[in-house]
């Protein structure tokens, strides 16, 4: 049967010819123009090319003949696995200097780096599934790839709407963990930072978990080394990371895993796992725990914790399709119950184990309902989606004029009543872009209603503090007393936090927060009473008392 499907797929792809479309005369989003000098783009290796980006700024039109914001050499290749079968393919590219070496540059206002992705939207007719997930995770206080929509021309052929985004990478402006060198083979230098993941395997460097997932006998969990790269990581670094994860798994799957001092909290950044759980369940992402699932570990001097994230790959999220709990069209189902689906790749049962701890489950409950008041409110999410629909009103006409996917039923191979490749959705298939946007919003409404009624855990939330001196600014600060890290949350954006001792001397400052939640590391401060001054984006200021580990 598998061979039959491959033959059908091959015949389908062979009959595809590049669709000719007029080169973009003008667009309200950035225009990316790539010229490979006639050399075909491959899966790998990267081929040399020249790339121009036309970006005259917000509210201005971009034309192919305009002066480029970027003009330079790149190396480019196709990326993705199943998505490479789509007529519109995603690209990975590296910005280079004239000699062909990687060169860090700023593209579309992003921090300087050299590894980038142009994400195709053949499988997401709303254009917004990935950018919405990344935006929400960033607003929750974590790193996720920055994104910008653009239209792309390759070798004088219009290729449609793409999203330019940052590749997951260790960098002070991406995954901000310590840089690892081959000489970092002992002491604190050996302990981080690292990035590893669960994903499809295609020759990557892996190690096996020592634990079969509970209830999934003979399930082989393979972790993939991601940073340092397979070509750079030393045997000492490989052994250390494996040993550390083995130690963590011995604890989390042990009988004393909830112990406050020696349980799982000793090893993970709990907040990142709580927020990762919320995003996995909000999007009902079938891949949340088994594929494109990233973790990063800081060094011991920085805490040593394993962090869940960054988020990645939501093309198969936010939708109903013919697989396991994704069949549910009423918004129900739990992504963390992935073991009910016979998953491959086989994920570790970390999240299943974590939510069996009442404290963790209660944290998820409290965090979710606080986020529902601002970042995850229907109004805020829908406003974002509507803003993207407005932004792409003209580009989407060219895109769908080229890739005729609207109103077509997708599936993983062509046959029967399947008309295009893509996630095997079981919903209606709108014939307009606006219809796709409304379909997504309706899905989100149902999902939020389900989560509102069924979120794990029970309420134990520290209540918001009402500050009558600041026209009723609401915030909450927890835990208090604390030992090393405390959090501040508010329905209004926080811009800066200052901490003073009782003599009025400034002891710590955290600025440029610009978020609704912030974690504050006070591990360098002595045990004592302190005054916390919270500056809000509105210009209001609140003061609160903090006790550090008395």
N, C-alpha and C positions, 0 to 999 in steps of 0.2 A: 504493500500500500504506500509505503514511504517513497519507493522508487517511482511509483505512478504519480504521486504528487509532485516530485521533482521534475518529471518529464513535462507534466502540465505547466508547471511554473516556468520551465525553460522555454517552452513553446510560446507562452504568454509574453515573456520578456523579449524573445527574439522578434516578435511582431511589433514591438514598440519602436517607434522611431522618434527622434527628437522633435518635439512640437515647436513649430516656428511661431514666434510671436514678435510683435513690433518691439524694438528696443525702447526702453522707458524714455519718454521725452522729459518728464518731470515727475517728481514724487515728493510727498511731504515727510517721508522718513529717509534715513541715510541710504545712499546708493553705493553698493560694493561692486566694483568692476575688476574681474580677474582675467588675466591673459597668460596662458601656459605656452604660448608660441607654438601651438599645434600639438603639443605632447599630451597624450591621453592621461587623465587622472586615474590612479589606481587605488586599490585598497591599501597597499603599501608596496614600495616605499613612497615617501613624499617626492613629488616632482617639483622642479623649480618653476616659479611663476612671478608675475608682477601684479600687485594689487593696488588699486586706488579706492579711496573712500571719499565720497562727496557728502559733506555734512555742513550745511550753512547755518545750522542752529535751529532751535525750536521755533515753529511758526513760519519757517522759510522753506521755499521749494528748492529741491536739488535737481540739477540737470547734468547729464553726462559730460558736458564741456566745461563745467565749473571748475574752479581751482580746487584741487583735492586737499582734504584735511590730512590725509595720509597717502603717500605714494612711495612704494618700496618693494623690495624682493621678499618673497615668501616661499616656503615649501608646503605643498598641499596634498592631501590624500582623502579618500573616502573614509568614513567612520561608521560604526554601528555594526550590528550583526543581522538580525532579521530586516532591519530598516534599509540595508543595502539593496534589498530586492525591490524597493520602491523606485518608481521612475524619477521622483525628486529625491536626491540623495543628500545626506548631511556630509559636511566636510570638517576635517581637522586641519589646522594650518599653524605654521610656525613663522613668526616674523624674523627676517634675517638681515645681515649686513651684506655689503657688496661681495664679500668673499664667501658667502654661504653659511656663515656662522650665526647661531641664534642671537637675536638682538631684542632686548627689552624695549618696548615702545608703549605709549598710551594710545588706545583706540577708543574713539567715541567717549572720551572723558574717563575711561576706566584707568585704574592704576597701572603703571608700566609692568609688562610681562611679555613673554614671547610665545606662549602656547594658548591657542584660541579655538573656538568651535563655531561653525555656522550650522545651526540646527534647522533641518527641513521641517515643513509642516504638512507633509502629505497625509500623515496619520492623525493629525489634530486639526480639524476643520474650524475650531474656535480660535486657534493660534495661541491660546492663553494658558493651557494646562501646566506647562513647565514654569512659565514666568510668574504665574499666580502662586504656585507652591513656593518658589524661591523667595518671592517678595514677602510672603507671610512669615516664612522661617527667619528671614532677616529682621523683620519687625518684631519678632519674638526674642531677638537678642543674639542670634547666631549667624555665622557666616553661611551664605549661599551665593552661588555664582550671580554676578551682576549681568543684566541682560539689556539688549536694545534690538528692536525690530529694524529690519532693513530689507531692501530688495536687492537681488543679486543677478549680475550678468557674468557669464563665463564664456570666454571665447566668442564674444558677440552674440551669444544666445541668452535670452531672458530665462531665468530659472525660478522666479517666483519670490514669495515672501519667506524670509529666514529670520532666525533670532541669532544675533551675535552674542556669545556668552563666554565667560571665563572657564577654561578647563580646570578641573579640580587639581590643585597643585599646592605644595608647600611654599608659602611666600608670606611675607609680613602683611600683605594686603589680601591674601586668600586664606589658606589654612595656616594660621599664625602659630606655628610650633617651631622649635629650634631647628636650625639647619644641621643636617647630619653629614659628617665627612668620614672618609675611610679610616681616619685616625681616631675616630670616636669609638674606642673598643673597651673602655674601662671607666669605672666611677660613674658620676652623674652624667657625663657625656654619652655614655652608652644607653642611658635610660629613655632617651627621646630627643626629638620627636619622630614619631612613626605614623604612617597612614597604611591601613590595611582594609580589605573589603571582602564581601561575599558577592560573587558574580559568575557569569558564564566564563568558562576556562578555555583559553586558546593558546596554550603554551606558556601561560604565566607561571611564575615561581610561587609555589604554594606550600603550606604545611597542613597536616591533618590534626583536627581536634582529638583530644584524648577521650571525649565524651560523646556517646550516641545521644541524640535528642530523646528525652523521656517519651515513651509511647511510640517511638519510631525506631524499632530495633534494626540494627545493621545500617542505619543512616550515616553515611560518611560526610562529615562536615569538613570542607576544605576552605581555609583562609588564604587569601591572596596577598602577597607582599606588594605594596603599591609605592610606598616611599620609605626608605631609599629604593630606587629602581633596581630591578634584578641585576642590571649590569654594574651597579655601584655598591650594593649592600654587601657587607662583610659577613663571614661565618659567625663572628661574635655577635653582630647585630641581629642576624637571623635567629640565632640560638636564644638571645635575650628576649626578643619579642615573643617567640613561641613559649618560652618558659614562663613569662609574665602572664600570658593569656591562659596557659595551663593552670597556673596558680589561681587566677581569678575564677576559672571554671570549676576548679576543685571546691572553691568557696561557694559560688552561687548554686551549685548543684549539691552542696553538702547540707547537713541537717541544721547547721547553725548560721545559715546564710543571711538571716535578718539581724544578726547581732550588730548593735550600734557601732562598736569599735572595730570588730574583726570580720564583719559580714561584707556584703557586696558594696556598701557605701565607702569602704576603704579603697575601692578600685575604680569606681566610675563617677563621672560627673552626673549626678542624678537629674539635674535640671535638663540637661541635653537629652537624656533618655526619655524623660517625661514629655518634652516637646516633640521629640521624634515620634513617640507613640501617638500623640495627638494629631500630628500631620499625616502619619500613616493611616490613621482611622478616619480623619476628616476626608481624605481623598480616596479611601478604601482601595489603596494601592496594592494590588496583588503582588507586586515586586518589592514592597516596603522592607521585608525582612529576608528575602532570598536572592535578590539580584539588584545590582547597582546600589548596594548597601555598604556605605563607607563608615569607617571609624578612624579616629585619630587619637594618639596617645602623646601627652606632653611628658617632659622629663620630670624626675622626682623633685628637683628644686622648684619647679613650677606647680607642683601638686601631684604629678605622676598619673593623673586620672585618664581613663579611657572616655572619650567623648563620642556620642552618637552623631554621625553626620560627617560631611555636609550631605544634604538631600541631593538626589540625582534621578532623573529620568521618570517623567510622569505622563508619557504618551499613552500608557495603558491605565491611567488613573482617572478619577472623576467620571466614570462611565459604567454602563451595564453591558456585559458581554458574556459569551457562552463559555464560562469556566467557573467552577466551584461557587463561592459566595457571590461572584459577580453576576450570577443569574438573577439575583434579587433585584426587582425593579421598584421596590417600595422604600429604598434607602437603607435597608437593614443589612446585617452581616458584619463580621469582624475580620480585619486583615491579619490580626495577630494569631488567628486560628488557622494559619497557613498549613499546618501539618495535617489538617483534614483534607487537603487538596493533593497529597502526594507530591510535594514540591521538588523541583529541580531548578537550580542547585539546592542542595539541602542546607537550610540555615541552622545556626545554633538556636537553642530554645531559650535564649537570654530573656527576651521580652515576656514569653509565657511564664517564666520563673519570676520575673520582677513583679508582674501584676498579681501574682499569688500572695505577695506581701501586702498586707492591708495598708501599711504606711505609704508604700509606693502607689497603690491604687487610689488612696485618698488624695495624694498629691496630684495625680492625674485629674481626678474629679475637680479639685479646687482650681487648679491651673486652667482647665478647660472652661469653667464657668466664669472665671475672671477674664479670660481672653474673649469670651462671647460678648462681653460688655464693650469691647473696643475693636481689637485687631480682627477677631473672628465674628464680628457682627454681620448679619445679612447685609445691612446697608453698606458697610465698608467694603465687603467683598464684591458686592454687585456694582458699587461705584467704580471699583478698579476695573472690573470686566467691561462695564459700559465705556470707560475711558479708552480702553484698547479697541473696542468696536468702533468708536468715533475716529481714533487715530488711523485705523486700517481701512476705513470706508472706501477709499479709492484704490489703495494697493491690492485689497482682496479681489477686486474686479479683474485686475490683470492676472493675479495668481490663479483664480478659479477659471479664468478664460484659458489658461495654459493647462492646468491640471484639473480636468473635468471630473471632480470627485463629489460635488454636492449632489445629494439625492441618491447616491450609489451605496449599495450594501457592501461593506468590506469583510474580508475573512483572511485567514492565514495562508490559503492557497486558492487559486482560481478553479472554480468548478461549481456545478449546481446553480444556485441563484446568486452566488457571490460575483460581484462585478468589478471590485478593485481589491488590492491587497491592503491589509491593515488589521487593527483589532477587530475580532469577530463580534461586532456590536449586535444587540438584539432589540434596540429601540427603533423608533421611527428614524427616517433619514431625510432631514429637511433639505429643501431644494434651494435655500438661500443662506447666506452668511448670518443674517439676523436670526434665522431659524435655528442655526447651530448654537448661537450665543444663548438664545432663550432655552434651548434644550439643556445646555450646561447649567444655567441658573436654576432651572427646575430641579435638576439632579441634586444640586447643592442644597436647595431648600429641603428636599426630602431627607438628605443625609443629615443635615443639621437637626431636623426634627427628631430623627431616630437617636442621634447622639444626645440630644437634650433629655430624652426620656430614658436612655439606657446607659449613660456613661458609667464606667466602672467606678468603684469606690463610693464613699459618702462624704458629706461636707464636714470639714474640720477647719474651715478657713479663718485665718486671722482677719477680723473685719477691717474695712477701710476706716481710716482716721479722718474725721471731718474737722477741717481747720477753719474756724470762724474768722480768723485774722486775715485770711486770703480769699475772701468771697466764696468760701465753701470748697476749696481745693480738696479733693479726696485722694488719699494714697494709703498704702499699707507697707510696713517695714517688718521683715521677718527673716530668720528667727531673732528674737530679742529677749533675753541675752543670746549672744552668738559667740563662736570660738574663732572662726577664721573667715567665713564668707556670710554676708547677709544680702537680702534682696529688697529692692524698692519697686513697687508697682503703683501705677496710677492710670485712670482713664484719660489723663492728659499727658502729653509728651514731657519727659524729663530731659533737661538739657545738661545739668551739671550737679554734682554732689560734692560738698565739702565737709570735712570732719574736723572738729575743734576739740581740744582738751578743755577741762573746766577752767583753765586760766585764760582761755580765749586764743590760744596759739593754734594755728592751722597745722594739722598733722597729716592730712591726706586730701587729695583732690582728684576727682575723676570728671573730665569734661568731654564735650562733644558726644554726649550720650545719644540725644535725639531719638529716644525710644520710649516705650511705655513701661519697660521693665529694665532694671540694671542690676547686675551682681557686683558687689563691692568686696574686694579682698582686703581684709583688715588684719591678716596674719602677722604683719610687721609691727602692729601697734601693741602696746602693753595692756595688760588686764586693768581696766579702769572704766569710769563713766566718761561718756563723750556726748557732744552735741553734733547732730547731723543736720546740715543745712541743705535743703533740696531746692534747686532752681528749676522752674518749669518754663517751657517754651513760651507760655503766655506772658511771662515776665513776673509771675507770682513767685514768692519764696516762702517755704515752710521750714520750721525747725522741729526737731524731734530728739529725744534722749535715747542713747544707745549704751548698752552694757556689754562689755567684752569679757566674757568668760570669768566672771567673779565666782 
